[in-house]
């Protein structure tokens, strides 16, 4: 084939692909209008590069039956949800004053995210990495039947090796061990790191793996969840990943301030269910008997009502973002937020502004040091907007703040993996526990107050005195914020 004909063939092929992609963006995929126009501009003005960019960053996940549940499994899940909705309609689900106060939120989580409410949970809060991993390793060593572990990042350093070796020992004892990690988040760790665990009988899966570890067409959709379930009775959920930096051993970050929960009680069934869904999706295996992980009557462990709420690019709505917005708008006195990144969309910003204009004490704590410079300066831009409305912004100075928590009126709280940014809202797979317990909420609020003493305040006056260079950094970062 002559070179001219070859070039013509390439141009024609790319043009046809562009037209098909445009048709898909316009007529098939139900996107936000702003996103639709953005992709149209990319595909029109960058016909070749735009096609490649779209392959990596633009494709939506199929929302319907992403986890390949059978009709019987979907019906079993629906049955559990319908049973609780029936109790909600009769007033029997929200059976305490606090639950009745938040019955709209409970109903919303139940209807939108199939998040069942469980009552008999005991919760231990960890804000220090050493204590969290000491507890987790104790529970791993004591396991007798099954260990399921899922992290966004697992490093092959001292902590990662310690945990892997503990899992190897349990697998050799005959305990069922499953480990799931995210390919992009754990990119520094070689798959060979898990060879000995596999040889001992442990199972290891990768979420959205790369092609030859080089090309990943789902680089924009990562599994950011951190879940551990021991023997089906102990569940861990929160912000800590696995690596020495999460023990405060990285000189760049110093002390690592995060929040994680250890839960016993019926909510562990829901945490287990989230893991199993991701496990079977990653392994392309058959699913499981849903009744094994649905709401069951178990021995009383505690008194804390919990819903486990998950969200992801396969979700029809942004469950976790909507939950936060509902929480903020329900506040009567105070909203206390800790997040490493604060790059919200307009709906979240409006909720904060409405709360502030209504006289609610809104406090937002962010790190004083960046792990990603563009994200850091975009965060400054957005919190700066809220200073005009009276928000109190605190810069955590005792290391790096990675906690993802919200406490409302010192009576209801959420802890999990969701950052306040578009990536967590729409692109990543996330999961949070929302706790309807004044004692637990007060403990989290007290931690916030303790951290306040280790923070400086970003006042409106201080913000307005920032240099032209910082203003320029904010402007560029805010422009890029939808893709950060």
C-alpha positions in Angstrom: 0.0 0.0 0.0 1.3 3.4 -0.9 2.1 5.8 1.9 -0.5 8.3 0.7 -3.2 5.7 0.7 -2.2 4.5 4.1 -2.4 8.0 5.6 -5.8 8.4 4.0 -7.0 5.1 5.5 -5.8 6.2 8.9 -7.4 9.6 8.7 -10.7 8.0 7.5 -10.6 5.4 10.3 -10.0 8.1 13.0 -12.7 10.3 11.5 -15.3 7.5 11.6 -14.2 6.6 15.2 -14.6 10.2 16.2 -18.1 10.4 14.7 -19.1 7.2 16.5 -17.7 8.5 19.8 -19.5 11.8 19.3 -22.7 9.9 18.7 -22.1 7.9 21.9 -21.4 11.0 24.0 -24.4 12.8 22.6 -27.1 10.2 22.3 -26.2 7.0 24.3 -24.3 8.0 27.4 -26.4 10.1 29.8 -23.7 12.6 30.9 -23.7 15.9 32.6 -24.2 18.6 29.9 -20.9 20.3 30.8 -19.0 17.1 30.4 -20.7 16.3 27.1 -19.6 19.6 25.6 -16.1 19.2 27.0 -15.7 15.8 25.3 -17.2 17.1 22.1 -14.6 19.9 22.0 -11.8 17.4 22.8 -12.9 15.0 20.0 -13.4 17.7 17.4 -10.2 19.7 18.0 -8.0 16.7 18.9 -9.2 14.0 16.6 -6.4 11.5 17.2 -5.1 12.6 20.7 -8.7 13.1 21.8 -9.6 9.6 20.8 -6.7 8.2 22.9 -7.6 10.5 25.9 -11.2 9.3 25.6 -10.2 5.6 25.8 -8.4 6.2 29.1 -10.5 8.9 30.8 -13.8 9.3 29.0 -15.7 6.0 29.0 -18.4 5.5 31.5 -18.9 2.2 33.2 -22.0 0.3 32.5 -24.2 1.1 35.3 -26.7 -1.8 35.0 -25.7 -4.9 36.8 -22.0 -4.0 37.0 -21.4 -6.8 39.5 -23.1 -9.4 37.4 -25.6 -10.4 40.0 -28.1 -13.1 38.9 -31.8 -12.4 38.9 -32.2 -14.4 42.1 -29.4 -12.4 43.8 -30.8 -9.1 42.8 -34.2 -10.2 44.1 -32.7 -11.3 47.4 -31.0 -7.9 47.8 -34.3 -6.2 46.9 -36.1 -8.3 49.4 -33.9 -7.1 52.3 -34.3 -3.4 51.2 -38.1 -3.8 50.8 -38.3 -5.4 54.2 -36.6 -2.4 55.8 -38.6 0.1 53.8 -41.7 -1.5 55.1 -40.4 -1.1 58.6 -39.6 2.5 57.8 -43.1 3.2 56.5 -44.6 1.7 59.6 -42.3 3.8 61.9 -40.6 0.7 63.3 -37.2 1.1 61.6 -36.3 4.4 63.2 -37.1 3.3 66.8 -35.1 5.9 68.8 -35.4 9.7 69.0 -32.1 10.1 67.1 -33.1 7.7 64.4 -36.5 9.3 64.0 -34.8 12.7 63.7 -32.7 11.3 60.8 -35.3 9.0 59.3 -35.2 10.9 55.9 -31.4 10.3 55.7 -31.9 6.6 56.6 -34.6 6.2 54.0 -32.5 8.0 51.3 -29.5 5.7 51.9 -31.7 2.7 51.9 -33.5 3.6 48.7 -30.6 5.0 46.7 -27.7 2.8 47.8 -29.4 -0.3 49.3 -27.8 0.5 52.6 -29.4 -1.5 55.3 -29.6 -0.1 58.9 -28.2 -2.3 61.6 -28.5 -1.6 65.3 -26.3 -3.8 67.5 -22.8 -2.5 66.6 -19.8 -1.8 68.8 -17.3 0.7 67.4 -13.6 1.4 68.2 -12.1 4.5 66.7 -8.4 4.7 65.6 -6.7 8.0 64.7 -3.2 6.6 64.9 -1.7 4.2 62.4 0.4 2.2 65.0 -2.7 1.5 67.1 -4.8 0.6 64.1 -2.4 -1.8 62.6 -1.5 -3.4 65.9 -5.2 -4.1 66.4 -5.6 -5.4 62.8 -2.6 -7.7 63.1 -3.9 -9.1 66.4 -7.3 -9.8 64.8 -5.5 -11.5 61.8 -3.4 -13.7 64.1 -6.6 -14.7 66.0 -8.6 -15.5 62.8 -9.9 -19.1 62.6 -11.9 -19.3 59.4 -11.7 -16.4 56.9 -9.8 -13.1 56.3 -10.9 -10.7 53.6 -8.7 -7.7 53.0 -9.0 -4.8 50.5 -6.9 -1.7 50.2 -6.3 1.0 47.6 -2.6 1.0 48.4 -0.4 -1.8 49.7 3.3 -1.0 49.8 6.0 -3.7 49.8 7.8 -2.0 52.7 8.1 -3.1 56.3 4.4 -2.7 57.2 3.2 -4.3 53.9 5.6 -7.2 54.4 4.5 -7.7 58.0 0.9 -7.9 57.0 1.6 -10.2 54.0 3.6 -12.5 56.2 0.8 -12.6 58.8 -1.6 -13.6 56.0 0.8 -16.3 54.8 0.9 -17.8 58.2 -2.9 -17.9 58.5 -3.2 -19.4 55.0 -0.8 -22.2 56.0 -3.0 -22.9 59.0 -6.0 -23.4 56.6 -7.7 -20.1 57.1 -9.4 -18.8 53.9 -7.4 -15.7 52.9 -8.5 -13.3 50.2 -6.6 -10.1 49.3 -7.7 -7.4 46.9 -5.7 -4.4 45.9 -6.1 -1.6 43.3 -3.7 -1.7 40.4 -3.0 2.0 40.1 -2.9 2.7 43.8 -0.5 -0.1 44.4 1.6 0.4 41.3 4.9 0.5 43.2 4.3 -3.1 44.5 5.3 -5.9 42.2 2.8 -8.8 41.8 5.6 -11.1 42.8 5.3 -9.6 46.3 2.3 -11.9 46.7 3.8 -15.1 45.2 4.5 -16.7 48.6 0.9 -15.9 49.8 -0.5 -17.6 46.7 1.8 -20.6 47.2 0.5 -20.9 50.8 -3.1 -21.1 49.5 -4.1 -17.4 49.8 -6.0 -15.8 46.9 -5.0 -12.4 45.5 -7.0 -10.3 43.0 -6.3 -7.0 41.3 -9.1 -4.4 40.7 -9.1 -3.1 37.1 -5.6 -4.5 36.2 -3.4 -2.9 33.6 -2.5 -4.6 30.3 1.0 -5.9 30.9 1.2 -3.4 33.8 1.7 -0.7 31.2 -1.7 0.4 29.8 -4.7 0.8 32.0 -8.0 1.8 30.2 -9.6 2.3 33.6 -7.0 4.6 35.1 -9.7 7.1 35.9 -11.9 4.6 37.9 -10.0 3.3 40.9 -11.2 1.3 43.9 -10.4 3.6 46.8 -12.0 1.4 49.4 -10.2 0.1 52.5 -12.0 -2.9 54.1 -11.0 -5.8 56.3 -13.3 -8.5 57.5 -12.1 -11.1 60.0 -14.1 -14.4 60.5 -17.3 -12.5 59.4 -17.5 -10.8 62.8 -14.9 -8.0 62.8 -14.9 -5.3 60.2 -12.5 -2.4 59.5 -13.3 0.6 57.5 -11.7 4.0 57.1 -8.8 6.0 55.6 -5.6 4.2 56.3 -3.8 2.3 53.5 -1.0 -0.1 54.1 2.5 1.4 54.1 5.2 2.8 56.4 4.0 6.4 55.6 0.7 5.6 57.4 2.7 4.9 60.5 4.3 8.4 60.3 7.6 7.0 59.0 7.8 9.2 55.8 9.9 12.3 56.5 8.0 14.2 53.8 4.7 13.9 55.6 5.7 13.3 59.2 2.9 12.1 61.5 0.0 10.6 59.6 -3.4 11.6 61.0 -6.2 9.4 59.8 -9.4 7.9 61.0 -10.4 4.2 60.9 -13.1 2.2 62.6 -13.1 -1.4 64.0 -16.7 -2.6 64.0 -18.4 -5.7 65.5 -22.1 -6.4 65.0 -24.5 -6.7 62.1 -22.9 -3.9 60.1 -20.0 -6.4 59.4 -22.4 -8.3 57.1 -22.7 -5.1 55.0 -19.0 -4.5 55.0 -18.5 -8.1 54.0 -21.0 -7.8 51.2 -19.2 -4.7 49.7 -15.9 -6.7 49.7 -17.4 -9.8 48.1 -19.0 -7.7 45.3 -15.6 -6.1 44.5 -13.8 -9.4 44.8 -16.0 -11.2 42.3 -15.9 -8.3 39.9 -12.1 -8.3 40.0 -11.8 -12.1 39.7 -14.5 -12.5 37.1 -15.8 -15.3 39.2 -19.3 -16.5 40.0 -21.1 -14.5 42.7 -22.2 -15.9 46.0 -25.3 -16.8 48.0 -26.6 -13.4 48.9 -28.3 -14.7 52.0 -24.8 -15.4 53.5 -24.2 -11.7 53.7 -27.6 -10.1 54.1 -28.9 -8.7 57.3 -29.1 -11.4 59.9 -29.9 -11.7 63.6 -26.7 -12.1 65.5 -25.5 -11.9 69.1 -25.7 -8.4 70.5 -22.3 -6.6 70.3 -23.2 -3.0 71.0 -25.8 -0.3 70.6 -24.6 1.8 67.7 -26.9 2.0 64.6 -24.9 2.0 61.4 -25.5 2.2 57.6 -22.6 1.1 55.3 -23.0 3.3 52.2 -21.0 2.8 49.0 -20.7 4.7 45.8 -18.9 4.4 42.5 -18.8 5.2 38.8 -21.3 2.3 38.3 -23.8 4.1 40.6 -26.8 5.8 39.1 -26.5 8.6 41.7 -23.7 10.0 43.8 -24.8 8.3 47.0 -22.0 9.4 49.3 -22.0 13.0 48.1 -25.8 13.2 48.5 -25.4 11.7 52.0 -23.0 14.4 53.0 -25.2 17.1 51.5 -28.2 15.7 53.4 -26.2 15.7 56.6 -25.1 19.3 56.2 -28.6 20.5 55.5 -29.9 18.6 58.5 -27.6 20.4 60.9 -29.1 22.6 63.6 -25.9 23.6 65.3 -22.6 22.5 63.8 -20.8 20.7 61.0 -17.2 19.5 61.5 -15.4 18.2 58.4 -12.0 16.7 58.1 -10.7 16.0 54.6 -7.3 16.0 52.8 -8.8 17.5 49.7 -11.7 20.0 49.5 -12.6 20.4 45.8 -16.4 20.1 45.8 -18.9 20.6 43.0 -21.6 23.4 43.0 -24.2 21.3 44.8 -21.9 20.6 47.7 -20.7 24.2 47.9 -24.3 25.4 47.9 -25.1 23.1 50.8 -22.3 24.6 52.8 -23.3 28.1 51.9 -26.9 27.4 52.9 -25.8 26.0 56.2 -23.6 29.0 56.9 -26.2 31.5 55.9 -28.6 29.7 58.3 -26.2 30.3 61.2 -24.7 26.8 61.4 -21.1 26.6 62.7 -19.3 25.0 59.7 -15.7 24.0 60.4 -13.4 22.5 57.7 -10.0 21.0 58.6 -7.5 20.4 55.8 -3.7 19.7 55.8 -1.3 22.5 56.0 1.0 20.7 53.6 0.3 19.2 50.1 0.7 15.7 48.9 -0.4 16.8 45.5 0.3 20.6 44.8 -2.5 21.2 42.3 -5.0 19.6 44.6 -3.7 21.6 47.6 -4.1 24.9 45.8 -7.5 24.0 44.4 -8.5 23.2 48.0 -7.4 26.7 49.1 -9.5 28.2 46.4 -12.7 26.5 47.4 -12.3 27.0 51.2 -11.5 30.6 50.4 -14.9 31.0 48.9 -16.6 29.7 52.1 -14.6 32.1 54.3 -16.8 34.9 52.9 -19.8 33.1 54.3 -18.3 32.6 57.7 -16.8 29.2 57.6 -14.0 28.4 59.9 -11.0 26.8 58.1 -8.3 25.0 60.0 -4.9 24.0 58.7 -3.7 20.8 60.5 0.0 21.3 61.3 1.0 18.1 63.2 2.0 16.2 60.0 -0.5 15.2 57.3 -4.2 15.0 57.7 -5.8 12.2 55.7 -9.0 11.6 57.7 -12.4 11.6 55.8 -14.9 12.4 58.5 -18.0 14.6 59.1 -19.7 15.1 62.4 -23.1 16.9 62.6 -24.5 18.4 65.8 -22.2 16.0 67.8 -24.9 13.3 67.3 -24.4 11.7 63.9 -21.1 11.1 62.0 -19.6 9.4 59.0 -16.1 7.8 58.6 -14.8 6.2 55.4 -12.8 6.6 52.2 -14.6 9.4 50.4 -12.6 12.6 49.9 -14.5 15.8 49.1 -13.7 16.0 45.4 -15.1 15.0 42.0 -12.9 11.9 41.9 -14.5 10.5 45.0 -18.0 11.8 44.1 -18.1 10.2 40.7 -15.0 8.3 39.5 -13.7 6.2 42.4 -15.3 3.3 44.2 -15.8 4.5 47.8 -17.4 3.4 51.0 -18.4 5.1 54.3 -20.0 4.1 57.6 -22.6 6.5 58.9 -23.2 6.2 62.6 -26.3 7.3 64.4 -24.9 7.4 68.0 -24.3 10.5 70.1 -21.5 8.8 72.1 -19.5 7.8 69.0 -20.2 11.2 67.3 -19.0 13.0 70.4 -15.8 11.0 70.5 -15.1 11.9 66.8 -16.0 15.6 67.6 -13.6 15.5 70.6 -10.8 14.2 68.2 -11.7 17.1 65.9 -11.3 19.5 68.8 -8.0 18.0 69.8 -6.8 18.4 66.3 -7.9 22.0 66.3 -5.3 22.7 69.0 -2.7 21.4 66.5 -4.0 23.6 63.7 -3.8 27.2 62.7 -6.8 29.1 61.4 -7.0 30.4 57.8 -8.9 33.6 58.5 -10.4 35.7 55.8 -7.8 38.4 56.5 -5.0 35.9 56.1 -6.5 34.5 53.0 -6.9 37.9 51.3 -3.2 38.7 52.1 -2.0 35.8 50.0 0.6 36.6 47.3 0.0 37.0 43.6 1.9 33.7 43.1 -0.5 31.8 45.3 -3.5 33.4 43.6 -2.1 32.3 40.3 -1.6 28.7 41.6 -5.2 28.7 42.9 -6.5 29.9 39.5 -4.7 27.3 37.5 -5.5 24.5 40.0 -9.2 25.5 40.2 -9.4 25.4 36.4 -8.0 21.8 36.5 -10.1 20.8 39.5 -12.7 18.7 37.6 -9.9 16.3 36.6 -7.8 16.3 39.7 
